[in-house]
């Protein structure tokens, strides 16, 4: 889910889909891919600190990229979107899936 050209429209559509497909609060799985860089991984993890998140990281076969899966209880779709925006703002080069 790389941020598309019209991100406001994209996030509104995502919010509607989240309301339609889950009851809130709910468990939500975030997935990100970044170049393997310990400081960038730590930045992503710090955004979800103190939320009871279960975080798993997996390096690509050649070690160039790292996927980060974050499973966390979220209270509503607005919070899901806030976290996506926060990660995109604070971590350069992140790809959201």
DAJOGI-V896359 format. One record per run of one state. SS is the DSSP state (H for helix, E for strand, L for the rest). FROM is the first residue (numbers start at 1). TO is the last residue. Records with the same first field share a line. If there is no record, write none. Layout:
# DAJOGI-V896359
SS->FROM-TO  FROM-TO
This chain:
# DAJOGI-V896359
L->1-6  22-25  36-37  48-53  60-64  75-76  91-94  97-97
H->7-21  38-47  77-90
E->26-35  54-59  65-74  95-96
